[in-house]
Amino acid sequence: MASPSNILFRLYQRTIHSLAFYPTVIALGFLLLCIVTMSIEYQSWLMSIKQKIDIGLVRNADNARLILGTLVGGILSLMVFSFSMVMVVLNNAAAALSPRVIPGLVSSKSHQKTLGVYLGTILYSLLLITTIELNGSDKVPSLGVLISLGLGIGCLGLFVHFIRSISQSIQVEHILSNLFTTTHCKLQGRIKKMQALETSPEWPNDQNWAQTRSQRSGYFKALNVAAANQILKENDLQMTVLVHHGFFVSAGHPLFKTNRPGNEEICQQLLDCFDFFIEEYASIHYFFGCKQISEIAVKALSPGINDPGTAIKAIDLLSVLFTQRLQLPDFDVAELDDEPPRLYIRELTVAQLLQLVLGSIRTYGGADPGVLTTLLQALKNMLYACPQTRYQNEIIDYAKSVLDTADAQLLNPRDRQELNAFVQRFNAAPLQNETALKPLEIDAR
C-alpha cells in the first residue's frame, strides 16, 4: 500500500504541471474575496463611508444586474477566444517543433494565471448577482459591483498581455530561450549542491549489494528523495539507483541496490518512492530540457521545415549546458544534514548524453556543413571551458564521429576544405593527450 507521503508526492508532481492548478487556486481566492465583501457590504461603518463617497458606486439594483451580467458575458467571450488561441499555438508547436514541448507550454504559469483571473471574475460577478436577488432592490452591493468593474478592467489588461504572450509563444526563439533558462537553472542548482558538500562524493562499490527489481513499467521521472532518505535512515541502509531519469523501466528490470538485504516491507516502501509518468518537464531534470532542445533542432532540419539556422542556435545553447554538465559527476546524491549521503542516483555519462542529445542532430544534419561545423564548435568550446576536464576523451571521440559523418556525406571539396580548416582550430584547443582529429581527404570523392 502506498504511503501518504508518496501519494502526496505523486499528486504534487501532477498538480503543479496541470493546466487547472493556478486557475483553481485563483478562483478559490476570488470566491473568498466575494464572501468577505458580502459580509461587510452592509455593515454600518461601510454604509456611512459609501454615503460620503459616491464616486463609482451603483445605487440601482437593475443597473447592478445589467453591469454584472455584461461583465460575465464579456469575460466569458474573452476566455473562450484566449484559450482557442492556446489550442492553435499547441497544435502549431506540435507540428513545427516537437510534441515533447507541449506539456511545458500547457503548464505555462502565465496562461494559467490569466485563465484563473477570468474564472475568478466570472465567479465573483455571478455570486454578486444572486446577492442582489436575495436582498431586494433596496439594498445594492455597490462595493462589490465596483470591485467587479475593477476586475473587468483588469481582465482587459490581462487580455492585452495574453495576446503579447501568445504571439511570443509561437516563436521558436522564445521556446528555446525558456527551455535553456529552465535547464540552466537546474544544472546550476546541481552544481551548487555539489559544491556545498564538504567532501566530493564517490559512487559506492555496490557490486555485491542486494538488488531489487521494478514491479511496474514506465518512464522513471521522479523520486521522493525525502521519503527514501527517511526509510534508509530508519533502517541504516545505503541505496544506489541503477537507472537514470527518463529511462524506460520494464517490470523485472533491476531498479536499485541496497548495501544489505532488506525485508519485503522495506523493499516495497522504497519501490513506492519511485514515480513513473509520460510527460517530460525541463523543470524536473536537466536531461529533459536538453532533449527537447535537441528535438526542436532535429525538427528544424526536416525537409518540411528546412530551418538549419534554428538547429545551429539550438546546438549553441546545448554547448553552454554541456559545459555546465562537465562540472558534475556521473551520479547525483541526496544530501543529509548530519551524516554522509545514503542515496545515490545514476546519471547519464557525458558520452551517453552527447550521443542521445546530439546524435540525431548529427544524423539529420550530416549533409549540412554549417551544422557539422557548429557541432565541432560546440565540442571545442567544451574543451576550452574545462581544459582540465576528465571528459576530454569522450568529447574527442564524439568529435571523431562528427568527422566520420562528414566524410560519408559531404561530397563537395569546398565543404571538406572548410571543415578541415576548423579541424585545425579544434586541434589547437588545450588537450591533455596527443589525440587529435585527422582532416578529411579532399580528393577522396
C-alpha positions in Angstrom: 0.0 0.0 0.0 1.3 3.4 -0.9 2.3 5.7 2.0 0.6 9.0 2.4 3.8 11.0 1.7 4.3 9.2 -1.6 0.7 9.7 -2.6 1.1 13.4 -1.8 4.4 13.4 -3.7 2.8 12.0 -6.9 -0.2 14.3 -6.5 2.2 17.3 -6.2 4.2 16.3 -9.3 1.0 16.1 -11.4 -0.8 19.1 -9.8 1.9 21.7 -10.3 2.1 21.0 -14.0 -1.7 20.8 -14.5 -3.5 23.4 -16.5 -6.1 23.6 -13.8 -3.8 24.2 -10.8 -3.4 28.0 -10.8 -7.0 28.6 -12.2 -8.4 26.6 -9.3 -6.3 28.4 -6.6 -7.1 31.8 -8.0 -10.8 31.1 -8.4 -11.0 30.0 -4.8 -9.2 33.2 -3.8 -11.8 35.2 -5.7 -14.6 33.2 -4.0 -13.1 34.0 -0.6 -12.9 37.7 -1.6 -16.6 37.7 -2.6 -17.6 36.1 0.7 -15.6 38.8 2.6 -17.1 41.6 0.5 -20.7 40.3 1.1 -20.0 40.0 4.8 -19.0 43.7 5.2 -21.2 45.2 2.4 -24.0 46.3 4.7 -22.0 47.0 7.9 -22.9 50.4 9.4 -19.3 51.7 9.2 -19.1 50.9 5.5 -22.6 52.3 4.8 -21.5 55.6 6.3 -18.4 55.7 4.1 -20.5 54.9 1.0 -22.8 57.8 1.8 -19.9 60.2 1.9 -18.1 58.8 -1.1 -20.4 58.3 -4.1 -17.9 58.0 -6.9 -18.3 54.8 -9.0 -21.0 53.3 -6.7 -24.1 51.8 -8.2 -27.4 52.6 -6.4 -29.9 50.9 -8.6 -30.4 47.1 -8.5 -31.3 46.8 -12.2 -28.2 48.7 -13.2 -26.1 46.5 -10.9 -27.6 43.3 -12.5 -27.0 44.7 -16.0 -23.4 45.6 -15.3 -22.6 42.3 -13.7 -24.4 40.3 -16.5 -22.5 42.3 -19.1 -19.2 41.5 -17.3 -19.9 37.8 -17.1 -20.8 37.6 -20.8 -17.9 39.7 -22.0 -15.2 37.9 -19.9 -16.6 34.5 -20.9 -16.1 35.5 -24.5 -12.6 36.7 -23.8 -11.8 33.4 -22.1 -13.2 31.3 -25.0 -11.2 33.3 -27.5 -8.0 33.3 -25.4 -7.8 29.6 -25.0 -8.9 28.9 -28.5 -5.6 30.7 -29.3 -3.8 28.4 -26.9 -5.0 25.3 -28.7 -3.9 26.8 -32.0 -0.4 27.5 -30.6 -0.2 24.0 -29.1 -1.1 22.5 -32.5 1.4 24.6 -34.3 4.1 23.8 -31.8 3.5 20.0 -32.1 3.7 20.3 -35.9 6.6 22.6 -36.3 8.7 22.0 -33.1 8.3 18.8 -31.1 5.4 17.1 -29.3 7.6 16.9 -26.2 7.4 20.7 -25.7 3.6 20.5 -25.4 3.5 19.7 -21.7 5.7 22.7 -20.9 3.5 25.0 -22.9 0.3 23.7 -21.4 1.8 24.2 -17.9 2.7 27.8 -18.6 2.1 29.8 -15.4 1.2 33.0 -17.4 -1.6 31.3 -19.3 -2.9 29.6 -16.1 -3.0 32.8 -14.1 -4.8 34.6 -16.9 -7.4 31.8 -17.0 -7.7 31.9 -13.2 -8.4 35.7 -13.2 -11.0 35.2 -15.9 -12.7 32.4 -14.0 -12.5 34.2 -10.6 -14.0 37.4 -12.1 -16.9 35.4 -13.6 -17.5 33.5 -10.3 -17.3 36.8 -8.3 -19.8 38.5 -10.5 -22.3 35.6 -10.6 -22.3 35.4 -6.8 -23.0 39.1 -6.5 -26.0 38.8 -8.9 -27.5 36.2 -6.5 -26.9 38.6 -3.6 -28.9 41.3 -5.4 -31.8 39.0 -5.9 -31.8 37.9 -2.3 -31.7 41.3 -0.7 -34.1 43.1 -3.0 -33.9 46.4 -4.8 -33.5 48.5 -1.7 -30.0 47.0 -1.0 -27.4 47.0 -3.7 -23.9 45.6 -3.2 -22.3 48.8 -4.6 -18.8 48.0 -3.3 -19.0 44.5 -4.8 -20.1 46.0 -8.2 -17.3 48.5 -8.0 -14.8 45.7 -7.4 -16.3 43.7 -10.3 -15.8 46.7 -12.5 -12.1 46.9 -11.4 -11.7 43.2 -12.1 -13.3 43.6 -15.5 -10.8 46.3 -16.4 -8.0 44.2 -15.1 -9.2 41.3 -17.4 -8.9 43.7 -20.4 -5.4 44.4 -19.4 -4.6 40.7 -19.0 -6.1 40.1 -22.4 -3.7 42.5 -24.0 -0.8 40.8 -22.1 -2.1 37.5 -23.2 -2.1 38.5 -26.9 1.5 39.6 -26.5 2.4 36.4 -24.6 0.7 34.2 -27.2 2.5 36.0 -30.0 5.8 35.2 -28.3 4.9 31.6 -27.6 4.7 30.7 -31.3 8.3 31.9 -31.8 10.9 29.2 -31.7 13.5 31.5 -30.2 11.2 32.2 -27.3 10.6 28.5 -26.6 14.3 27.7 -27.0 15.1 30.5 -24.6 12.7 29.3 -22.0 13.9 25.7 -22.2 17.5 26.9 -22.0 16.8 29.1 -18.9 15.0 26.3 -17.1 17.6 23.7 -17.9 20.4 26.0 -17.0 18.8 26.7 -13.6 18.5 23.0 -12.9 22.2 22.5 -13.7 23.3 25.5 -11.6 21.3 24.0 -8.7 23.0 20.7 -9.0 26.4 22.4 -9.2 25.8 24.5 -6.1 24.6 21.4 -4.2 27.8 19.5 -5.1 29.9 22.4 -4.1 28.2 22.7 -0.7 29.2 19.1 0.2 32.2 19.0 2.5 33.8 16.2 0.6 33.5 15.1 -3.0 31.2 12.0 -3.0 32.1 8.8 -4.8 29.9 6.1 -6.1 30.0 3.2 -3.6 31.2 -0.2 -4.5 27.8 -1.8 -4.9 28.8 -4.9 -6.9 27.8 -7.3 -4.1 24.8 -5.3 -2.8 21.3 -6.7 -2.7 19.3 -6.0 -5.9 15.6 -5.1 -6.1 13.7 -5.3 -9.4 11.0 -3.0 -10.5 7.4 -4.1 -10.2 6.0 -1.5 -12.6 6.7 -0.4 -16.2 7.1 3.2 -17.2 9.4 6.1 -17.6 11.3 6.9 -14.4 10.8 10.6 -14.0 10.9 11.4 -10.2 12.0 10.0 -6.8 10.6 11.0 -3.5 14.0 11.7 -2.0 12.8 12.9 1.4 10.7 9.7 2.0 13.5 7.4 0.6 16.1 9.1 2.9 13.8 8.6 5.9 13.4 4.9 5.2 17.2 4.5 4.7 18.0 6.3 7.9 15.5 4.3 10.0 16.9 1.0 8.7 20.6 2.1 8.5 20.8 1.4 4.7 22.6 2.8 1.7 20.9 2.7 -1.7 22.0 3.2 -5.3 19.5 3.8 -8.1 20.6 1.9 -11.2 18.6 3.8 -13.8 18.8 7.4 -14.9 15.9 9.9 -15.2 13.9 9.3 -18.4 14.9 5.6 -18.6 12.1 3.3 -19.6 11.8 0.7 -16.8 10.0 -2.6 -17.6 8.7 -4.8 -14.8 11.5 -7.1 -13.6 14.3 -4.7 -14.6 16.9 -4.0 -11.8 15.9 -0.7 -10.2 18.1 -0.2 -7.1 20.5 -1.9 -4.8 20.9 -1.7 -1.0 24.1 -2.4 0.9 22.4 -5.3 2.8 19.2 -7.2 2.1 16.1 -5.7 3.4 12.8 -7.4 4.2 9.9 -7.4 1.8 8.2 -4.5 3.6 11.2 -2.2 3.3 11.7 -3.0 -0.4 8.0 -2.2 -1.0 8.4 1.1 0.8 11.4 2.0 -1.3 9.7 0.9 -4.5 6.8 3.1 -3.6 9.1 6.2 -3.6 9.6 5.9 -7.4 7.3 7.8 -9.7 6.6 6.9 -13.3 4.8 9.1 -15.8 4.9 10.0 -19.5 5.4 13.8 -19.6 8.8 15.4 -19.8 9.3 18.7 -18.0 12.5 20.6 -18.2 11.9 21.8 -14.6 12.2 18.2 -13.3 15.6 17.2 -14.7 18.2 18.9 -17.0 18.2 15.9 -19.4 14.6 16.6 -20.4 15.4 20.2 -21.3 18.5 19.2 -23.3 16.4 16.5 -25.1 13.6 18.9 -26.0 16.1 21.5 -27.4 17.7 18.7 -29.5 14.3 17.6 -30.8 13.5 21.1 -31.9 16.8 21.2 -33.8 16.0 17.9 -35.5 12.5 19.1 -36.5 14.1 22.3 -37.9 16.4 20.1 -40.1 13.5 18.1 -41.6 12.6 18.7 -45.3 9.2 20.1 -44.3 10.7 22.8 -42.1 14.1 23.3 -43.6 15.4 25.8 -41.0 19.1 25.0 -40.3 19.5 28.3 -38.5 17.3 27.2 -35.7 19.3 23.9 -35.4 22.6 25.9 -35.2 21.2 28.1 -32.4 20.0 25.0 -30.6 23.5 23.5 -30.8 25.0 26.7 -29.4 22.6 26.6 -26.4 23.4 23.0 -25.8 27.1 23.7 -25.8 26.6 26.0 -22.9 24.5 23.4 -21.0 27.0 20.7 -21.7 29.8 22.9 -20.4 27.9 23.1 -17.1 27.3 19.4 -17.1 31.1 18.7 -17.3 31.4 20.1 -13.7 29.2 17.3 -12.3 30.0 13.7 -11.6 28.1 10.9 -13.4 25.7 10.5 -10.5 23.6 12.5 -8.1 23.4 12.2 -4.3 20.7 13.1 -1.8 22.5 15.0 0.9 21.7 14.7 4.6 22.4 17.4 7.2 24.1 15.3 9.9 25.7 12.4 8.0 27.2 11.3 4.7 24.7 10.6 1.8 22.8 7.4 1.8 21.1 7.7 -1.6 23.0 7.7 -4.9 21.2 8.1 -8.3 22.8 7.0 -11.5 23.0 9.7 -14.3 23.9 9.6 -17.9 27.6 9.7 -18.6 28.9 12.5 -20.8 29.4 10.1 -23.7 25.8 8.9 -23.4 24.5 12.4 -23.1 26.3 13.5 -26.2 25.0 10.6 -28.2 21.4 10.9 -27.0 21.2 14.6 -27.4 23.5 15.4 -30.4 23.2 12.0 -32.2 20.0 12.8 -34.1 21.2 16.3 -35.0 24.5 14.8 -36.4 22.5 12.2 -38.4 19.8 14.5 -39.9 22.2 17.4 -40.4 25.1 15.3 -41.7 24.8 16.8 -45.2 24.8 20.4 -43.9 28.4 21.8 -43.5 27.1 24.6 -41.2 25.5 22.1 -38.8 28.6 19.9 -38.7 30.9 22.9 -38.2 28.7 24.1 -35.3 28.8 20.7 -33.7 32.6 20.8 -33.8 32.5 24.3 -32.5 30.3 23.2 -29.5 32.7 20.4 -28.7 35.7 22.8 -29.0 34.0 25.2 -26.6 33.6 22.4 -24.1 37.3 21.8 -24.3 38.2 25.4 -23.8 35.7 25.9 -21.0 37.0 23.0 -19.0 40.6 22.4 -20.1 41.3 20.1 -17.2 38.2 18.0 -17.5 38.3 14.3 -17.2 35.8 14.0 -20.0 38.2 15.1 -22.8 38.4 11.6 -24.3 34.6 11.4 -24.6 34.5 14.8 -26.2 37.2 14.0 -28.7 35.7 10.6 -29.5 32.4 12.3 -30.4 34.2 14.9 -32.5 35.6 12.0 -34.5 32.1 10.6 -35.0 31.1 14.0 -36.4 34.0 13.9 -38.8 33.0 10.3 -39.8 29.6 11.6 -40.7 31.1 14.5 -42.7 33.4 12.1 -44.5 30.4 9.9 -45.5 28.0 12.7 -46.6 30.0 15.8 -47.6 31.0 15.3 -51.2 31.8 18.9 -52.2 35.6 19.6 -51.9 35.0 23.2 -50.8 32.8 22.0 -47.9 35.5 19.5 -46.9 38.2 22.1 -47.0 36.2 24.4 -44.8 35.7 21.6 -42.3 39.4 20.8 -42.4 40.2 24.4 -41.5 38.0 24.0 -38.5 39.7 20.7 -37.6 42.9 22.7 -37.3 41.3 25.1 -34.9 39.9 22.2 -32.9 43.3 20.6 -32.5 44.6 23.9 -31.2 42.4 23.5 -28.1 44.1 22.6 -24.9 44.3 18.8 -24.9 45.7 16.6 -22.2 46.9 13.9 -24.6 48.3 13.7 -28.1 45.0 12.6 -29.6 44.0 14.9 -32.5 41.4 14.9 -35.2 42.5 13.9 -38.7 41.4 16.1 -41.5 39.2 14.8 -44.3 40.8 13.7 -47.6 39.9 16.3 -50.2 40.4 14.0 -53.3 38.6 11.0 -51.8 35.4 11.8 -53.6 
